[in-house]
Amino acid sequence: MQPVLVLVAEPGVDLSPLTRHLWAERVAHRVIEQDGRQCLYVADPADAGRVKVWFEQWQAGELQEPLPEAVQPGIQQMLLSWLQTPVSVAFLLLFVAVFVWMHFSAGWQAWLEAGAEYWPQQRFDPAVYLDIGLWALWRPTLLHFSFLHLLFNGLWWWILARPIERLDGVLPLLLLTLACGLGGNVLQWWYAGPSFGGVSGVTLGMLGWVGLRLRKVPYPVPRMLLPVMVGWTVISIALDTMMPGTSVVAHGAHIGGLLTGFLLAAVWPVKSEPSEQA
Protein backbone atom coordinates (compact mmCIF):
# COMPACT_ATOMS: atom_id res chain seq x y z
CA MET A 1 0.00 0.00 0.00
CA GLN A 2 1.45 3.33 -1.09
CA PRO A 3 1.74 5.93 1.73
CA VAL A 4 0.06 9.28 1.06
CA LEU A 5 1.59 12.71 1.65
CA VAL A 6 -1.10 14.62 3.55
CA LEU A 7 0.56 17.88 4.52
CA VAL A 8 3.81 19.84 4.33
CA ALA A 9 4.93 22.23 7.07
CA GLU A 10 7.87 24.53 7.64
CA PRO A 11 10.67 23.28 9.95
CA GLY A 12 9.67 25.56 12.84
CA VAL A 13 6.08 24.31 13.04
CA ASP A 14 5.43 22.03 16.04
CA LEU A 15 3.35 19.14 14.70
CA SER A 16 3.45 17.15 17.94
CA PRO A 17 -0.16 18.01 19.04
CA LEU A 18 -1.43 16.75 15.70
CA THR A 19 0.73 13.61 15.67
CA ARG A 20 -0.34 12.77 19.25
CA HIS A 21 -3.93 12.97 18.08
CA LEU A 22 -3.17 10.69 15.11
CA TRP A 23 -1.51 8.06 17.33
CA ALA A 24 -4.45 8.23 19.73
CA GLU A 25 -6.80 7.63 16.82
CA ARG A 26 -4.57 4.72 15.68
CA VAL A 27 -3.68 6.39 12.37
CA ALA A 28 -0.34 4.99 11.19
CA HIS A 29 1.78 7.91 10.01
CA ARG A 30 5.30 9.28 9.81
CA VAL A 31 6.78 12.79 9.71
CA ILE A 32 10.02 12.99 7.72
CA GLU A 33 12.17 15.89 6.55
CA GLN A 34 12.31 16.43 2.80
CA ASP A 35 13.88 19.43 1.09
CA GLY A 36 14.05 21.31 4.37
CA ARG A 37 10.34 20.87 5.18
CA GLN A 38 8.30 18.53 7.39
CA CYS A 39 6.23 16.03 5.39
CA LEU A 40 3.49 14.01 7.09
CA TYR A 41 2.64 10.70 5.43
CA VAL A 42 -0.17 8.32 6.35
CA ALA A 43 0.17 4.60 5.65
CA ASP A 44 -3.47 4.09 4.66
CA PRO A 45 -4.84 6.42 1.94
CA ALA A 46 -8.30 6.03 3.49
CA ASP A 47 -7.10 8.08 6.49
CA ALA A 48 -6.02 11.08 4.41
CA GLY A 49 -9.41 12.83 4.53
CA ARG A 50 -9.72 12.54 8.31
CA VAL A 51 -6.18 13.80 8.83
CA LYS A 52 -6.84 16.88 6.70
CA VAL A 53 -9.94 17.69 8.77
CA TRP A 54 -8.00 17.32 12.02
CA PHE A 55 -5.20 19.50 10.57
CA GLU A 56 -7.67 22.27 9.79
CA GLN A 57 -9.20 21.95 13.27
CA TRP A 58 -5.74 22.10 14.80
CA GLN A 59 -4.85 25.24 12.83
CA ALA A 60 -8.09 26.84 14.03
CA GLY A 61 -7.42 25.79 17.63
CA GLU A 62 -10.49 23.54 17.62
CA LEU A 63 -8.84 20.12 17.76
CA GLN A 64 -10.25 18.26 20.75
CA GLU A 65 -8.17 15.90 22.85
CA PRO A 66 -9.17 12.28 22.16
CA LEU A 67 -10.83 10.29 24.90
CA PRO A 68 -8.38 8.27 27.05
CA GLU A 69 -9.89 4.96 25.99
CA ALA A 70 -9.05 5.73 22.36
CA VAL A 71 -5.36 5.40 23.21
CA GLN A 72 -5.68 1.75 24.22
CA PRO A 73 -6.35 -0.47 21.20
CA GLY A 74 -8.73 -3.36 21.83
CA ILE A 75 -8.12 -6.96 20.84
CA GLN A 76 -10.18 -6.52 17.69
CA GLN A 77 -8.10 -3.53 16.53
CA MET A 78 -4.90 -5.39 17.34
CA LEU A 79 -5.97 -8.40 15.29
CA LEU A 80 -6.97 -6.16 12.40
CA SER A 81 -3.53 -4.54 12.55
CA TRP A 82 -1.86 -7.95 12.43
CA LEU A 83 -4.00 -9.01 9.47
CA GLN A 84 -2.57 -6.08 7.51
CA THR A 85 0.83 -7.85 7.58
CA PRO A 86 -0.05 -11.57 7.34
CA VAL A 87 3.33 -12.74 5.98
CA SER A 88 5.28 -11.08 8.81
CA VAL A 89 2.97 -12.65 11.38
CA ALA A 90 3.15 -16.06 9.67
CA PHE A 91 6.96 -16.08 9.75
CA LEU A 92 6.98 -15.07 13.41
CA LEU A 93 4.62 -17.92 14.23
CA LEU A 94 6.87 -20.24 12.22
CA PHE A 95 9.89 -19.23 14.32
CA VAL A 96 7.91 -20.01 17.47
CA ALA A 97 6.69 -23.35 16.07
CA VAL A 98 10.23 -24.43 15.15
CA PHE A 99 11.46 -23.40 18.61
CA VAL A 100 8.78 -25.60 20.22
CA TRP A 101 9.60 -28.47 17.82
CA MET A 102 13.26 -28.27 18.86
CA HIS A 103 12.22 -29.21 22.41
CA PHE A 104 10.35 -32.35 21.32
CA SER A 105 12.53 -33.66 18.51
CA ALA A 106 16.21 -34.05 17.68
CA GLY A 107 15.60 -33.77 13.94
CA TRP A 108 16.77 -30.18 13.86
CA GLN A 109 20.28 -31.17 14.90
CA ALA A 110 20.95 -32.43 11.37
CA TRP A 111 20.37 -28.85 10.21
CA LEU A 112 23.51 -27.85 12.09
CA GLU A 113 25.67 -30.41 10.29
CA ALA A 114 25.09 -29.32 6.69
CA GLY A 115 28.38 -29.44 4.79
CA ALA A 116 30.42 -30.42 7.84
CA GLU A 117 32.36 -32.92 5.74
CA TYR A 118 33.53 -30.13 3.40
CA TRP A 119 34.68 -27.56 5.96
CA PRO A 120 37.27 -26.10 6.13
CA GLN A 121 39.28 -27.80 3.37
CA GLN A 122 36.78 -27.08 0.56
CA ARG A 123 35.19 -23.85 1.70
CA PHE A 124 36.79 -21.94 -1.21
CA ASP A 125 35.23 -24.25 -3.82
CA PRO A 126 31.99 -22.68 -5.18
CA ALA A 127 30.70 -26.09 -6.24
CA VAL A 128 30.58 -27.19 -2.61
CA TYR A 129 27.80 -24.72 -1.83
CA LEU A 130 25.67 -26.17 -4.62
CA ASP A 131 26.37 -29.67 -3.32
CA ILE A 132 25.20 -28.66 0.15
CA GLY A 133 22.04 -27.11 -1.33
CA LEU A 134 20.31 -23.76 -0.96
CA TRP A 135 17.65 -25.11 1.43
CA ALA A 136 20.23 -26.77 3.67
CA LEU A 137 22.16 -23.51 3.84
CA TRP A 138 19.10 -21.33 4.48
CA ARG A 139 17.10 -23.44 6.98
CA PRO A 140 19.30 -22.68 10.05
CA THR A 141 17.64 -19.24 9.82
CA LEU A 142 14.62 -20.85 11.52
CA LEU A 143 16.56 -22.15 14.53
CA HIS A 144 16.75 -20.36 17.89
CA PHE A 145 18.60 -21.95 20.79
CA SER A 146 17.05 -20.21 23.80
CA PHE A 147 13.96 -18.22 24.71
CA LEU A 148 16.01 -15.00 24.88
CA HIS A 149 17.48 -15.73 21.45
CA LEU A 150 13.97 -16.14 20.02
CA LEU A 151 12.62 -13.13 21.93
CA PHE A 152 15.40 -10.78 20.79
CA ASN A 153 15.26 -11.85 17.15
CA GLY A 154 11.46 -11.94 17.16
CA LEU A 155 11.32 -8.38 18.47
CA TRP A 156 13.58 -7.08 15.69
CA TRP A 157 11.60 -9.07 13.15
CA TRP A 158 8.38 -7.46 14.39
CA ILE A 159 9.87 -3.97 14.30
CA LEU A 160 11.31 -4.25 10.78
CA ALA A 161 9.33 -6.87 8.83
CA ARG A 162 5.86 -5.41 9.32
CA PRO A 163 6.70 -1.89 8.04
CA ILE A 164 8.47 -3.42 5.04
CA GLU A 165 5.47 -5.58 4.22
CA ARG A 166 3.04 -2.70 4.73
CA LEU A 167 4.97 -0.04 2.79
CA ASP A 168 6.93 -2.06 0.20
CA GLY A 169 4.80 -5.18 -0.22
CA VAL A 170 5.03 -8.93 0.27
CA LEU A 171 7.52 -9.59 -2.54
CA PRO A 172 10.34 -7.41 -1.09
CA LEU A 173 9.77 -8.97 2.33
CA LEU A 174 10.04 -12.51 0.94
CA LEU A 175 13.06 -11.56 -1.15
CA LEU A 176 14.83 -10.07 1.87
CA THR A 177 14.00 -13.09 4.03
CA LEU A 178 15.30 -15.60 1.53
CA ALA A 179 18.25 -13.65 0.11
CA CYS A 180 19.56 -12.21 3.39
CA GLY A 181 19.13 -15.53 5.16
CA LEU A 182 21.02 -17.34 2.43
CA GLY A 183 23.69 -14.65 2.00
CA GLY A 184 24.33 -14.43 5.72
CA ASN A 185 24.41 -18.21 6.23
CA VAL A 186 26.76 -18.79 3.30
CA LEU A 187 29.22 -16.24 4.66
CA GLN A 188 28.89 -17.67 8.16
CA TRP A 189 29.52 -21.22 6.88
CA TRP A 190 32.56 -19.99 4.94
CA TYR A 191 33.85 -17.99 7.92
CA ALA A 192 33.29 -20.39 10.82
CA GLY A 193 31.79 -23.61 9.47
CA PRO A 194 28.41 -25.22 10.33
CA SER A 195 26.57 -25.20 13.68
CA PHE A 196 24.80 -21.82 13.71
CA GLY A 197 21.25 -20.56 13.58
CA GLY A 198 18.89 -17.64 13.98
CA VAL A 199 17.09 -15.03 11.90
CA SER A 200 19.38 -12.16 12.95
CA GLY A 201 21.15 -12.17 9.57
CA VAL A 202 17.78 -11.45 7.95
CA THR A 203 16.91 -8.71 10.44
CA LEU A 204 20.30 -7.06 9.84
CA GLY A 205 19.55 -7.22 6.12
CA MET A 206 16.16 -5.62 6.71
CA LEU A 207 17.90 -2.93 8.74
CA GLY A 208 20.21 -2.21 5.80
CA TRP A 209 17.21 -2.07 3.48
CA VAL A 210 15.30 0.33 5.72
CA GLY A 211 18.36 2.47 6.45
CA LEU A 212 19.12 3.12 2.77
CA ARG A 213 15.49 3.84 1.84
CA LEU A 214 14.39 5.79 4.94
CA ARG A 215 14.60 9.20 3.28
CA LYS A 216 12.22 8.07 0.53
CA VAL A 217 9.93 5.66 2.38
CA PRO A 218 8.35 6.68 5.73
CA TYR A 219 9.20 3.56 7.77
CA PRO A 220 8.17 4.06 11.43
CA VAL A 221 11.67 3.38 12.80
CA PRO A 222 14.21 5.76 14.39
CA ARG A 223 16.60 7.34 11.88
CA MET A 224 19.61 6.50 14.08
CA LEU A 225 18.75 2.79 14.25
CA LEU A 226 21.02 1.80 11.33
CA PRO A 227 24.23 3.53 12.54
CA VAL A 228 23.63 2.29 16.10
CA MET A 229 23.20 -1.33 15.01
CA VAL A 230 26.13 -1.18 12.59
CA GLY A 231 28.25 0.29 15.38
CA TRP A 232 27.18 -2.51 17.72
CA THR A 233 28.15 -5.07 15.05
CA VAL A 234 31.59 -3.52 14.62
CA ILE A 235 32.16 -3.40 18.39
CA SER A 236 31.15 -7.04 18.87
CA ILE A 237 33.49 -8.13 16.06
CA ALA A 238 36.33 -6.13 17.62
CA LEU A 239 35.69 -7.70 21.03
CA ASP A 240 35.67 -11.21 19.60
CA THR A 241 38.84 -10.48 17.67
CA MET A 242 40.66 -9.39 20.84
CA MET A 243 38.97 -11.93 23.13
CA PRO A 244 37.58 -14.82 21.04
CA GLY A 245 34.22 -16.13 22.20
CA THR A 246 33.22 -12.97 24.09
CA SER A 247 29.92 -12.31 22.29
CA VAL A 248 29.04 -15.78 20.90
CA VAL A 249 27.62 -14.04 17.84
CA ALA A 250 27.51 -15.37 14.26
CA HIS A 251 29.37 -12.43 12.76
CA GLY A 252 29.43 -13.92 9.28
CA ALA A 253 25.65 -14.23 9.22
CA HIS A 254 25.25 -10.64 10.45
CA ILE A 255 27.68 -9.15 7.94
CA GLY A 256 26.43 -11.27 5.05
CA GLY A 257 22.80 -10.43 5.79
CA LEU A 258 23.54 -6.73 6.20
CA LEU A 259 25.49 -6.50 2.93
CA THR A 260 22.76 -8.42 1.09
CA GLY A 261 20.16 -6.01 2.45
CA PHE A 262 22.22 -3.02 1.34
CA LEU A 263 22.59 -4.52 -2.15
CA LEU A 264 18.88 -5.25 -2.53
CA ALA A 265 17.96 -1.76 -1.30
CA ALA A 266 20.35 -0.22 -3.83
CA VAL A 267 18.91 -2.06 -6.84
CA TRP A 268 15.24 -2.40 -5.89
CA PRO A 269 13.20 0.55 -7.22
CA VAL A 270 11.41 2.79 -4.75
CA LYS A 271 7.75 3.37 -5.51
CA SER A 272 7.16 6.80 -6.95
CA GLU A 273 6.31 9.30 -4.24
CA PRO A 274 2.71 10.50 -4.11
CA SER A 275 1.95 14.02 -5.22
CA GLU A 276 1.77 16.64 -2.49
CA GLN A 277 -1.59 17.17 -0.83
CA ALA A 278 -2.08 19.80 1.85
Secondary structure, DSSP 8 states (H G I E B T S, - for coil): ---EEEEEE-TT---HHHHHHHHHTT--EEEEEETTEEEEEESSGGGHHHHHHHHHHHHTT------GGGGS--HHHHHHHHHTSHHHHHHHHHHHHHHHHHTT-SGGGGGGGTTTTTTTTTTT-HHHHHHH-HHHHHGGGG--SSHHHHHHHHHHHHHHHHHHHHHT-HHHHHHHHHHHHHHHHHHHHHHH-S----SHHHHHHHHHHHHHHTTTS--SS-TTHHHHHHHHHHHHHHHHHHSTTSS---HHHHHHHHHHHHHHHHHS----------
